[in-house]
Amino acid sequence: MLNIDYDKALYYTLWGQWDDLLVLMVRTNDDLLSKKIEQFLHAYHYPSSQEYLITSHEQLMQYIDHALVSQMSLTSQ
């Protein structure tokens, strides 16, 4: 089963569509994706430091990448 939440999360993150990313955070069934989005949006809107913002962005992108690669490997089998 294909899950387009990861594609949407990648698109919204790359293009800075924070409102759509927030809606995706609420609607997705992937709890870990939801948590990563929450952490990033919190760091973006309430920045305590630039490093924390960059770290949360990188963690979100790494999780999306991991999920997309895992999804592709499952569909190719």
C-alpha positions in Angstrom: 0.0 0.0 0.0 1.4 3.4 -1.0 1.3 6.2 1.5 1.5 9.6 -0.1 1.9 11.4 3.3 5.7 11.2 2.9 5.5 12.8 -0.6 3.3 15.5 0.8 5.5 16.1 3.8 8.5 16.4 1.5 6.8 18.9 -0.8 5.3 21.0 1.9 8.7 21.2 3.8 10.7 22.1 0.7 8.3 24.8 -0.4 7.6 26.2 3.0 3.9 25.4 3.1 3.6 25.3 6.9 -0.2 25.4 7.1 -0.5 22.4 4.9 2.3 20.7 6.8 0.3 21.3 10.0 -2.8 19.7 8.5 -0.8 16.7 7.4 0.6 16.4 10.9 -2.9 16.1 12.3 -4.2 13.8 9.6 -1.4 11.3 9.1 -1.5 7.8 10.6 2.3 7.7 11.0 2.9 8.8 14.6 6.6 9.3 14.1 6.1 11.5 11.1 3.6 13.5 13.0 6.0 14.0 15.9 8.9 15.0 13.6 6.6 17.6 11.9 5.5 18.9 15.3 9.1 19.3 16.5 10.1 21.1 13.3 7.1 23.5 13.3 7.7 24.3 17.0 11.3 25.0 16.3 10.4 27.2 13.3 7.7 29.3 15.1 9.5 29.5 18.4 13.2 29.4 17.6 15.3 29.0 20.7 18.4 28.7 18.6 19.4 28.4 14.9 21.1 25.1 15.6 17.9 23.5 17.0 15.9 24.7 14.0 18.4 23.2 11.6 18.6 20.0 13.6 14.8 19.5 13.7 14.6 20.2 9.9 17.4 17.7 9.2 15.7 15.1 11.4 12.4 15.6 9.6 14.0 15.3 6.1 16.0 12.2 7.1 12.9 10.5 8.4 11.0 11.3 5.2 13.9 10.1 3.1 14.1 6.9 5.2 10.3 6.3 4.9 10.3 6.9 1.1 13.2 4.5 0.5 11.7 1.9 2.7 8.4 2.3 0.9 10.0 1.9 -2.5 11.9 -1.2 -1.5 8.7 -2.8 -0.2 6.9 -2.1 -3.4 9.7 -3.4 -5.6 9.6 -6.8 -4.0 
